[in-house]
Amino acid sequence: MIYKVSYVVVGGRHPGAIVNQENPPRLGEMVKLGGELFEVVEVADLIPPQGEFAYLHVTLRPVKKKRHKRR
């Protein structure tokens, strides 16, 4: 099955993407788009699967960079 995934980023600071992939995204999974890291917070079917294709809408949240304390 090929998953056609529409990634939308919460807050609109990133344009998102439409990606073909072999495995469906899962809640909590990390996704890298354009060099930035995001967490999957929602996965929904856009329409029922058609033949070998599934169409998904995925909402992403930016992962905040951890700042290390200097000692």
Residue pairs with C-beta under 8 A, 6 or more apart in sequence:
1 22
1 49
1 52
1 53
1 54
2 20
2 21
2 22
2 52
2 53
2 54
3 20
3 21
3 22
3 23
3 24
3 25
3 53
3 54
3 55
3 56
4 18
4 19
4 20
4 53
4 54
4 55
4 56
5 18
5 19
5 20
5 21
5 24
5 25
5 56
5 57
5 58
6 16
6 18
6 46
6 55
6 56
6 57
6 58
7 16
7 17
7 18
7 19
7 31
7 33
7 38
7 58
7 60
8 16
8 57
8 58
8 59
8 60
9 15
9 16
9 33
9 38
9 59
9 60
9 61
9 62
10 41
10 59
10 60
10 61
10 62
11 62
13 62
14 33
14 34
14 36
14 38
14 60
14 62
16 33
16 60
17 33
17 34
24 43
24 54
24 56
25 31
25 40
25 43
25 56
25 58
26 40
26 43
27 40
27 41
27 42
27 43
28 39
28 40
29 39
29 40
30 37
30 38
30 39
30 40
30 63
31 37
31 38
31 39
31 40
31 58
31 60
32 38
33 60
36 62
37 62
37 63
38 60
38 61
38 62
38 63
39 60
39 61
39 62
39 63
40 58
40 59
40 60
41 59
41 60
41 61
42 57
42 58
42 59
43 56
43 57
43 58
43 59
44 56
44 57
44 58
45 54
45 55
45 56
45 57
46 55
46 56
46 57
47 55
49 55
